[in-house]
Amino acid sequence: MIKNEEFIEITMKTLKGLEWGERVIVSSFKKDRHIMVTKKEEGYDVVQDGFEKRSYENVDEQSLINLLGVLQRKEFPRSFKLWFSIEKNKHEQLSLIDYY
């Protein structure tokens, strides 16, 4: 789990270390709302699944930082802790503990 206030910083740092096709999934404490960011060859794909269901394709790095801020306020307005997972290719999952 990560602190909500560290959401953008940890997500961006983690995405830089991932390979093409791997993704970061951030969920609310109850796991009823999710933001999934998939690294692509050029840019990122973002899926919002919570209060609103939307997807954003080919988002560049600076736009991603701004978008994550907007999505954070919409999906996790009162959350203090968030679930953070990394999905590798072939549905292999690692927790944040395995990464840091």
Secondary structure, 3 states (H helix, E strand, C coil): CEEHHHHHHHHHHHHHCCCCCCEEEEECCCCCCEEEEEECCCCEEEEEECCCEEEEEEECHHHHHHHHHHHHHHHCCCCCEEEEEEECHHHCEEEHHHHC
